[in-house]
């Protein structure tokens, strides 16, 4: 199973690490910059729990499917599926205007 997971994240451009968390926030798989990083996993899990409380629809309670957290150097792409949280850490594309 681990090799098939690696193949999925190998297709993510500029991916420097990934986490797969289960429904209680525990790390199931990790690699690269996020290898066994419990602190980042805990912070991202709290963000996902908070985001899940906010509906993306004005009248129905519809949770997000995926979202992105952008920083100066890295972007965290987060998606939830199959009772798991998938996180890819990617290098931020440099701006042509910078």
Buried (B, 14 or more C-beta within 10 A) or exposed (E): EEEEBEEEBEEEEEBBBBBBBBEEBEBEBBBBBBEEBEEBBBEBBEBBEEBEEEEEEEEEEEEBEEBEBEEEEBBBBBBBEEEBBBBBBBEEEEEEEE
